Amino acid sequence: MRLGINLGYWGAGMDSDNLAVAQEADRLGYSVCWAAEAYGSDAATVLSWVAAQTERIDIGSAIFQIPARAPAMTAMTAATLDSLSGGRFRLGLGVSGPQVSEGWYGVKFDKPLARTREYVDIVRKAMTRERLSYQGEHWTLPLPDGPGKPLKLTVHPQREHIPLYIAAIGPKNLQQTGEIADGALLIFPSAEHLEETAISHLRAGREKAGKTLEGFDVCPTLPLAVGADKDVSALADMFRPYTALYVGGMGSPKQNFYNQLAQRMGYEKEAAEIQGKYLSGDKEGAAAAIPERLIDQTTLLGSVERIAERMQAYAAAGVTTLTLAPAGFTLEDRLASLRAGTEALERAGLA
């Protein structure tokens, strides 16, 4: 199992430290450095900045939002980043959510599965450097009865095939991801529930495409906090606001994919309470309502030995790249967490 690092969003309060974190991950042999975007920083700019100041670590978008860019533009960006980084780019895509898609980008959040499939088709076709034409429900290239003509990408990517990942949560999205992508970006993954909440659906998609999970990258992100095992409860408390935001407030009452995931993990009553409090403005109450076990199941907490045991559980569940989001109040805390992650992987016998 490989390790990755997720820098999260630029502008989240740790900006001055993020480059040092990426460089330390590069030195330690981490496989990939991911950057996110929502409605603040864009991932492409952050990744180009990181790539220019690292040597070996891959850079990945987690995610480029599908409603934010025309698919041909995403192909251009992917090819450019792959070329500039010397063949170190991984393309992660996702539909975002209805509030961001419609409120920020003005793009109707409808038929996300069909839209994703067409988007991936166009991106991949564009990156073959064939002349681009496409007839679909959501995109038609070139537009009919106009001056447009099929064009081809003029940039030569470093590699013929850039790995393509999709951020997926729901069963249908996971199945399609297994069918059309090279990897899956997962969030709030519990090793104990990973088979039924993710792996079984990914496997079904691979089988539909006539493939197996061999070579497919299962890549969840887990927050990491290192400390004494007796302090696990206090460490878990660090992630209450984070968990409350996603389970309680990320989306509408009817369309919160993270809330639905918590329900599938057996927290139906708790998920409803967290969402109700969060959407009513009681964010502290929502955070307090989160069961400690839910946080512990979806993070890496405690001593290096305890984290190593959890890593073994994730590897056994089918994870191939474990992406860490190290918590800490100082840069040294975050760097120490990175080093602890490497040590835990070695102790787990997974390096």
Secondary structure, 3 states (H helix, E strand, C coil): CEEEEECCCCCCCCHHHHHHHHHHHHHHCCCEEEECCCCCCCHHHHHHHHHCCCCCCEEEECCEEHHHCCHHHHHHHHHHHHHHCCCCEEEEEECCCHHHHHHCCCCCCCCHHHHHHHHHHHHHHHHCCCCCCEECCCCEECCCCCCCCCCCCCCCCCCCCCCEEEECCCHHHHHHHHHHCCEEEEECCCHHHHHHHHHHHHHHHHHHCCCCCCCCEEEEEEEEEECCHHHHHHHHHCCHHHHHHHHHHCCCCCCCHHHHHHHHCCCHHHHHHHHHHHHCCCHHHHHHCCCHHHHHHCCEEECHHHHHHHHHHHHHHCCCEEEEEECCCCHHHHHHHHHHHHHHHHHCCCC
